[in-house]
Amino acid sequence: MCGQKVTLEIAKTPKERNMGLMFRESVPHGTGMIFVFEEASPLSFWMKNVPMDIDIGYFDSKGKLVNSLTMRGESPLKLTEQLPSYPSLSPAKYAVELTQGFYQKYSSKKCKLSPLP
């Protein structure tokens, strides 16, 4: 991805997708989580019980990067309805969360998922 090898945990089920990276103290460099959906559609994520900022990249069904955003760590005391959302700009089938700054650092390279899950 973006010319860099990364190790990703796969979140395929609704339960795994709801849990995401919650309750972790850090995301080691070169690791993250991929969220796999049945079909490409507009996606939106939010952060809860994740103390650090992380990047999210949205990818279409061919694995091409749609857009990326930095999601801010949030207090566990904040109500879910008060949390900001981080949407894809167009339909996406995959969302990949990585360490903060990953997509900015490699934005000059074409980011593509390979191989696709």
N, C-alpha and C positions, 0 to 999 in steps of 0.2 A: 504494500500500500504506500503510495507516494514515494516509491523507491526504497522504502524501509520495511524490514521484517518486523512484525509485531505478533505477540501471542495473545489470542482473544478467548475469553470464556464465551460460550454460546448460551444465549437466553432465548429459547424457542417457545416455551409454554407461557401462558398468561401469568402463572405464579412466578416463574423466573423473571419475566419482564417487569412485573410489579416490584420485585425485590431489587433488581438491578445491582448497583454498587452500594446500596444502603449499608450503614453500620461498619464501613471500612475506614481505617485511619489514613490510608494512602493508596494510590495506584502507582505501582512501580513503573519506571520508564520502560517503554517497549511492551507494555501489557495493557489490557483493557477488556471491554465486553462488547460483543456484537449482539444486537437484537434482530431476530429474523421474523418477518411477517409473511403471511400466506400470499398476499398480493401487494403491489405498490399502491399506496394511497397517501394523502396528506398525513404527516405524522407530527406529533407535538410531545415533547418530554418536559418534565419538571424535576426539580431536585428536592429531596427530603431525606433527612438523616444521612447526608453526605457532607462532611465538614470541610472539604476542600473543593476548589474550582476544578472542573474537568471540561474537556472539549467533547463536543458531539459532532459527528459528521453523518449526513444523510446521503444514502446511495440509492440509485435507481435499480431496476430489475436486472440491468446489465452490469451493475457494479460500479458505475460512474458516479463520482461525487456530485451531489446536487448542491449542497451548501454545508457550511460548518459554523458552529457558534461556540462560545465559551459559556458554560453554565456555572453560575455562582453557587458556592456552598451556602447552605441555609441552616438556620437554627432549628433544632428538632422541636422547639416550642412554637414555631410558626404554624398557623393553621394552613391546611392544604389549599383552601380557596384563596389564600393570600400569596401563594407561591407564584413566581413568574413562570410563563411557559416559553419554550424554545421550539418554534415550529420549523418544519421543512418548507422550503420555498416552492417545491413542486412534489408530486407523488414520489414516495420512496418505499423501497422494500426492506432496506437494511438501515440500522442506525448503529454507529460505532462510537463508543465512549473511550477516550484515551486521556493521557496526562495533559494538563493545561499547556497550551502553546504548541501542541503537536501540529495541528493543521496550519497554523500561522508559519511555523518554521519550515514546513514543506510545501507551502502554497504555490511556490513557483514550479513544482513538479505536478504532473498529472496524477491525481489520486484515483486509484481504481482497486476494488476488492479482487483479490486473486489468491487462491481459488475461491469461488463462491460456495457458501455453505449449502 
